[in-house]
Structure formats: C-alpha cells, structure tokens
Amino acid sequence: MSATTTARPVSAEETGRRIEEILDRLSASGEPANVAAAEELVRCLMDFYGNGLARVLHLLSAAPGDPLPRLLGDELVASLLVLHDLHPEDRDTRIGHALDSVRQHDLEVAGFDEQTGTLRLRAAASGGCGCGSGSGTGAREAAEAALACFAPEVTVVEVESAPALLQIGTKTR
C-alpha cells in the first residue's frame, strides 16, 4: 500500500527560513499578542510532530515483523497520516479501528452520512434487559475521542440503543 501526497518536498532549512520570515512579518505588524500566539502555535506543532516521529521510531523498532499494523493502530501516528491524507486505509476501515479501541462499549456502525459527517452507532443490548452496555454519554464520548484520531471526517456521533431482547421461556411458579 502506498499513499501519495500532493505536497511538494521541502527541506528543513527552507521550512525554518519560511517560519522565521512569517514570524518576522508578524513582529513588524506591531501586535505582540499575535507574535506570541504564532510562536506558541509553532511550538505546539513542533511538539506534535516531534512526538509523532518519536512514536514512529519506537513502533518501528518495537518488535520484529511488519510494522505497518503497529503504525496504523497507534492513535498519534494514525492521526498524522490522516491529517496529511497519507493513511492507506479507507474511512470505513479506520472507523472500525476506532471502535475496536473502545470495544468495552460494544458499539456497531448503523450508518454514516457523508454530507453532515454524522456517524450513527448502535449500542448492543446486553443480556436481554434492554440496557445496552454502550448506551449513554460515556460511549458517545469514548467513540468521539477515538474517531478524532482515526477518522476525523466523522464530526458528529449519535448512539442509539439496540432494541431490548424479548426473552420467552417457561414461567416458574
């Protein structure tokens, strides 16, 4: 699997020079708050990408075998790949990975609306009592957090309860 990008290759030196030019232009504008915000933004992005690269190196050296599943299963690395349209897996596969990471909520995909970015999830019923283990705010919040890394095209998560199972059996007297 090979992902492609339309971004042109840049050197670290060229990128550093461009960042300095932009920060200098902001300084010349005379707005110290804007300069401070821009510098904080650069630090934040450097931390994000630095942590991502460190994670890639760790995952590549962690165990023998194909490192791709480890890389794609890591939230930070997956989010960087998705952010730059480099993730080799399609949206539905990435949604599946995200839901696998919150499997304690027992959620399944009921549908996805590409226009609105709404993912409808169904919470599985547990034990026939009608109280799905994945229902409630906790399941939605867990799914949203996982999906933010693996499938940012999902902007809204709705969780519906599975219908209660009707238990038919013999009456005890």
N, C-alpha and C positions, 0 to 999 in steps of 0.2 A: 504494500500500500504506500503510495507516495502522494503527499499533499503538495499543492502548489500555492504560490502566493504571487500577487501582482506587485508587491513592494520591491523597489529596486534595492540592490545590495548597497550597504553603506559601511564605511569604515568607522571604527571607534573614534579616530581622530576627527573625521568630518562631523560626526554627530556631536562630539564635545564642543567643537568650534561653533556649530549651529546653536547649541544650547546657550553658550556664552553670549553670542550675538543677540539672541532673543532676550536674555536676562539684562544685557546692556541697554537694549532699546526700552525695556520696561523701566530700568533705573533712570534713563533720560526723561521719561514721562513725568517724573517728579511725584509719583504716587508710591510712597514707601509701603503701604499696605498691599498693593498689587505685587511689588517686588518680593515681599516676604511670602505672599501666597504662592507665587510662581516658584520660589526657591523651595518651599515646603512640598509643592507638587512634584518637583524634580526629585527631592529626597525620597518621597513616598514611592514614586515609580522605580527608582533605583533599588529601594528595599524590596519591592515586589518582584522585580526581575532577578535581583541577586538571590533571593530566596528560591525562586523558581529554578534558576540554574544550579544552585546547590542541591536542590531536591533531585533534579535530573541526574547529576553526577552520583548522588547517593544511590538512586534506583538502578542506575546502570551498573554500579559495582556491587550491589547488594547480594546477588545470587547468580549462579550460572543459568544459562538458558536464555530464552527470548525475553529481552527487557521490555518489549512493546506493551504487553498486558500490564506490567507494573507501572509503566509511564502513563498509560491511558486510564488506569484505575486510580491514580493519585489526583486528588481534587485540585491542588495547586497547578500541577503540570497540565492537567486536562483543561483547566480554565485558561491558561496561557495559550494552549493550542487552539481552543475555540475562539478566543479573543482575536487571534490573528488568522482565522479561517484555515488553520493547518491540521485540525483534528481529522484523522482519516475515517472516523465512524460517522454514520448518518445520525440525524436528530433522534429518531426513534430508539436506536441502539444506545445513545447517550442518555436518553430519558430512562431506559431500562437500567443502566448502570447506577444512575442517581437513586432510583427506587430500591435497587439492591442494597444500597448503603444505608437505607432506613427500613430494612425488611421487618424490624420488630413491629412496625405499624401495619403490615400486611395490606399494602395498597396495590391496586391494579389499575392500569390505564383504561378509562372509559371513553376517552376521545380527546382530540386536540384540534382547536380552531386556529388555523394559521393566521387568519385576519386579525384576531384580537390577542393571540398569544396565550389563550386560555387552555389549560390542561385540566380536564375533568378526571378525577381519580375516584375509584370506588373502594371503600373500606370493606374488607371481607368480614362477614358475620362470624362470630365466634360461638361455638357450642350451642347454637340454636336459641340463645337468649335474646337475640336481636340487638345486642350491644357490640357492634363491630370493634375489634381491637384497634383499628386505625381511625376511628371516628374522632372528631373533636379538633380543637385548635392545635394541639400538640402534633398531630400527624401532619396537618397542613404546614405548620411552621418547619417541621423536620424536612418535609418534601421540598419546600421552597428553598431552604438552605442548601440542600444537596443539588437541586436543579440549577441554582445560581452558578455553580461551578461547572456542571456537566452540560447544561442545556439552557443558556441564558435567553434563548428565543422564547422560552416559557416565561411570561410576565405575570400571569395570574394562575393560581392553583385553587381549584374547587374540589372539596372532598365530599362525596355523597355516601351515605350509609348503605350497605348492602341490605336487601330485604331480609327480614327475620325468617329463619327456617321454621317451618311448622313441623313439630315433632308429633308423629302419630304412633301410638303404641298402646299397650294394654294398660288399662286402669288397675291400680292396686287398691284394694279395699281395706 
